[in-house]
């Protein structure tokens, strides 16, 4: 992954790859994920919020769509 992206923190990668490279990185990341890992991919997009995303794996937080707006939901947290 470090070939296309910067790693400012262990396990966190940042960059602006092409859609083809982004899809290939997603495919490889989700195939090699072991244990309870979370993979979240966010990229700029032409929509009202300015980004799209996809997520895979164990999640204590997840992005959910609420009327076209992406919001963070804390999973399993009951008030």
DAFEN-V845246 format. One line per field, one symbol per residue. burial: b if it has 9 or more other ideal C-beta (glycine too) atoms within 8 Angstrom, else e. A space follows every 10 residues. Layout:
BEGIN
burial=???
END
This chain:
BEGIN
burial=eeeebebeee eebeeeeeee bbeebbeebb eebeeeebbb bebeeeeeee bebebbbeee eebeeeeeeb eeeeeeeee
END
